[in-house]
Amino acid sequence: LLRASRILGRAIELFEGDIKSARDWFTRPVLALGNKTPLEVSSTEVGALEVENLIGRLEHGVFS
C-alpha cells in the first residue's frame, strides 16, 4: 500500500496536481509497461521502480 501511494504521488506530480488524471493513468494499461497498469506493475518493488522510471522519462519527454 505504501509503495502504491508513493507511485500515485509521483503520478499526481506528473499530472501537475490533477488527481483524477493521475488516478486514471495509474489504473489504465500502459504500452510502455507491457500493457499492464502502473498499479499492477507497482505490486513489487522492482515494478514500482520501473513505473517511477517511466514517470521520470515522461517528465523529461523521453517516451522510448
C-alpha distance (Angstrom), angle and dihedral (degrees) to the residues before:
residue distance angle dihedral
L1 . . .
L2 3.79 . .
R3 3.81 90.5 .
A4 3.82 92.1 51.2
S5 3.80 90.6 48.2
R6 3.80 90.9 52.2
I7 3.81 92.1 50.8
L8 3.80 93.1 44.5
G9 3.81 88.3 52.2
R10 3.81 89.7 54.2
A11 3.82 89.6 48.6
I12 3.80 90.4 51.9
E13 3.81 88.5 52.8
L14 3.83 89.4 49.1
F15 3.80 89.8 53.6
E16 3.82 91.2 46.0
G17 3.78 95.6 -113.7
D18 3.80 96.8 -43.7
I19 3.80 98.2 137.7
K20 3.81 95.3 -175.9
S21 3.81 93.3 53.4
A22 3.80 91.4 45.3
R23 3.80 91.8 49.4
D24 3.81 91.1 47.5
W25 3.82 91.4 50.7
F26 3.81 91.0 45.7
T27 3.82 91.9 55.6
R28 3.83 100.9 40.1
P29 3.81 125.8 84.6
V30 3.80 112.2 -97.4
L31 3.80 120.2 -153.3
A32 3.82 91.9 -144.1
L33 3.81 88.4 57.9
G34 3.80 94.8 52.3
N35 3.81 92.2 -91.8
K36 3.79 91.0 -60.7
T37 3.77 123.5 126.0
P38 3.79 119.3 -104.9
L39 3.80 85.8 -119.9
E40 3.83 91.3 57.7
V41 3.78 93.9 45.5
S42 3.81 91.6 47.3
S43 3.80 91.5 62.0
T44 3.83 88.2 96.7
E45 3.78 129.3 44.8
V46 3.81 90.8 -119.6
G47 3.80 89.9 51.4
A48 3.79 91.6 47.3
L49 3.79 89.4 54.7
E50 3.81 89.0 50.4
V51 3.82 90.5 53.4
E52 3.81 91.2 46.4
N53 3.80 89.8 51.0
L54 3.81 89.6 50.6
I55 3.80 90.7 50.6
G56 3.80 89.0 50.8
R57 3.80 91.1 51.3
L58 3.81 90.9 48.5
E59 3.81 90.8 49.8
H60 3.80 89.6 54.1
G61 3.80 96.5 41.0
V62 3.82 95.8 -110.2
F63 3.80 107.4 133.4
S64 3.81 103.4 168.8
